[in-house]
């Protein structure tokens, strides 16, 4: 069972954290908790030179909260806030292509007013 503080930390793990604008690498991550529950996370930032940079930062944050993670793949996101558009595409050399349909589902919950599309083409 969750200890109350762990549960609060678990709930604070925002499913979608991406940069406010621009084109950047992203990873799709499965977050595991000790009770067997799991949730998918999208993390995408311009500071990530490699997909693994973004994954390792998320892994560290999860482990600090007593949780484990698995990287399910990556790609890129083009975020155009003025047009309210997100475009998910490409793949990670190290982790392979994320399931962009799952990424889009997660992003739609955080950005319901956006036009969010994806393509399996491109790098």
Long-range contacts (C-beta under 8 A, 24 or more apart in sequence): 1-35, 2-33, 2-35, 6-33, 6-65, 6-66, 9-65, 9-66, 10-37, 10-65, 10-67, 13-39, 13-41, 13-61, 13-62, 13-65, 13-67, 14-41, 14-110, 15-39, 15-40, 15-41, 15-42, 15-106, 15-109, 15-110, 16-41, 16-42, 16-106, 16-107, 16-109, 16-110, 16-111, 17-41, 17-42, 17-43, 17-44, 17-45, 18-42, 18-43, 18-44, 18-45, 18-77, 18-79, 18-107, 19-44, 19-45, 19-46, 19-79, 20-79, 20-81, 21-79, 21-80, 21-81, 22-46, 22-78, 22-79, 23-76, 23-77, 23-78, 23-79, 24-48, 24-76, 24-77, 24-79, 25-50, 25-51, 25-54, 25-74, 25-75, 25-76, 25-92, 26-51, 26-54, 26-74, 26-75, 26-76, 26-77, 26-88, 26-98, 26-103, 27-51, 27-54, 27-55, 27-58, 27-71, 27-72, 27-73, 27-74, 27-92, 27-95, 27-98, 28-71, 28-72, 28-73, 28-74, 28-98, 28-99, 28-102, 28-103, 29-55, 29-58, 29-69, 29-70, 29-71, 29-72, 30-69, 30-70, 30-72, 31-62, 31-67, 31-68, 31-69, 32-67, 32-68, 32-69, 32-70, 33-66, 33-67, 34-66, 34-67, 40-72, 40-102, 40-106, 41-69, 41-106, 42-103, 42-106, 42-107, 44-76, 44-77, 50-94, 51-92, 51-93, 51-94, 51-95, 52-94, 52-95, 55-95, 71-95, 72-98, 72-99, 72-102, 73-97, 73-98, 73-99, 74-98, 75-100, 75-103, 76-122, 76-123, 77-103, 83-115, 84-111, 84-113, 84-114, 84-115, 85-114, 85-115, 85-116, 85-117, 86-111, 86-114, 86-115, 86-116, 86-117, 87-116, 87-117, 87-118, 87-119, 88-116, 88-117, 88-118, 88-119, 89-118, 89-119, 89-120, 89-121, 89-122, 90-121, 90-122, 90-123, 91-123
